[in-house]
């Protein structure tokens, strides 16, 4: 679809053939990539990145942008822009890793423990 050029409507045979081919390919893609450790680690971080990216932008955005713009003379405007995007992405992934390690994993453990304890409680006598 990317190389097909501009089109006015998405509701075309090309779009639906692309959707069909993608849907057919998903099981094979999953099977081929399900044991790739770095992909699984990034997958674990996808939701925490979604949760923290705005906070990282608010807290560190001005500093990251100013730091990247200090390289504007040596990298040019486009290079400085890419540097700011890379710096923001790294900051988001680091923040997400911290949230995942110190909030998501302990919370999931506590919830599993509580549910296992709840399931093993004796049923009330009638």
C-alpha positions in Angstrom: 0.0 0.0 0.0 2.9 2.4 0.8 4.3 2.2 -2.7 1.0 2.5 -4.5 0.9 6.3 -4.5 -1.7 8.7 -3.4 -5.4 7.7 -3.6 -8.5 9.5 -2.6 -10.4 6.7 -0.9 -9.2 3.8 1.2 -12.2 1.7 0.1 -10.5 0.3 -3.0 -9.7 -3.2 -4.1 -6.0 -2.5 -3.5 -6.7 -1.7 0.2 -8.8 -4.8 0.8 -6.3 -7.1 -0.9 -3.6 -5.6 1.3 -5.8 -6.2 4.4 -6.4 -9.8 3.3 -2.8 -10.5 2.6 -1.7 -9.0 5.9 -4.3 -11.0 7.7 -3.1 -14.2 6.1 0.5 -13.4 6.9 0.0 -12.6 10.6 0.1 -16.2 11.9 3.3 -17.0 10.0 4.9 -13.7 11.2 3.9 -14.6 14.8 5.3 -18.1 14.5 8.6 -16.8 13.0 9.1 -14.1 15.7 7.5 -15.4 18.9 10.8 -16.5 20.4 12.8 -13.4 19.5 13.8 -12.1 23.0 14.4 -8.5 22.1 11.1 -8.3 20.3 9.3 -9.8 23.3 11.1 -7.3 25.6 10.0 -4.4 23.4 6.5 -5.8 23.3 6.4 -5.8 27.1 7.4 -2.1 27.0 4.8 -1.1 24.4 2.0 -0.3 26.9 4.3 1.4 29.4 5.6 3.6 26.6 2.1 4.5 25.7 1.4 5.4 29.4 4.6 7.5 30.0 5.4 9.2 26.7 3.3 12.3 27.5 4.8 12.6 31.0 8.3 12.3 29.5 7.4 15.0 26.9 6.1 17.3 29.6 8.9 16.8 32.1 11.9 16.4 29.8 10.8 17.7 26.4 12.2 21.2 26.6 15.5 20.0 27.9 15.7 17.3 25.2 14.9 19.8 22.5 17.4 22.4 23.8 20.1 19.7 24.0 19.4 18.5 20.5 19.3 22.1 19.1 22.7 22.8 20.6 24.0 20.4 17.8 22.1 22.4 15.1 25.2 24.0 13.8 27.1 20.8 13.4 24.2 18.5 12.3 22.0 21.0 10.5 18.3 21.4 11.2 17.3 18.0 9.9 20.0 16.2 11.9 19.2 18.1 15.1 15.5 17.2 14.6 16.4 13.5 14.2 18.6 13.8 17.3 15.8 15.2 19.4 13.5 12.3 18.2 16.1 9.7 19.1 16.7 11.4 22.5 13.0 11.5 23.2 12.6 7.8 22.1 15.4 6.7 24.4 14.0 8.7 27.3 10.5 7.1 26.8 11.9 3.6 26.6 14.0 4.1 29.8 11.0 5.5 31.6 8.8 2.7 30.4 11.4 0.1 31.5 11.4 1.6 35.0 7.6 1.6 35.1 7.5 -1.9 33.9 10.1 -3.2 36.4 9.0 -1.3 39.5 5.3 -0.9 39.0 3.8 -3.3 36.4 5.7 -6.5 37.4 5.1 -6.1 41.2 1.4 -5.1 40.6 0.9 -8.2 38.4 2.5 -10.4 41.0 0.3 -9.0 43.8 -2.8 -9.4 41.7 -1.9 -13.1 40.8 -1.1 -13.8 44.5 -4.4 -12.3 45.6 -6.4 -14.2 43.0 -4.7 -17.5 43.9 -5.5 -16.9 47.6 -9.1 -16.0 46.7 -9.5 -19.1 44.6 -8.3 -21.4 47.4 -10.6 -20.0 50.1 -13.2 -22.5 51.2 -16.7 -21.8 49.9 -19.2 -20.5 52.5 -21.3 -23.2 54.2 -25.0 -23.0 53.7 
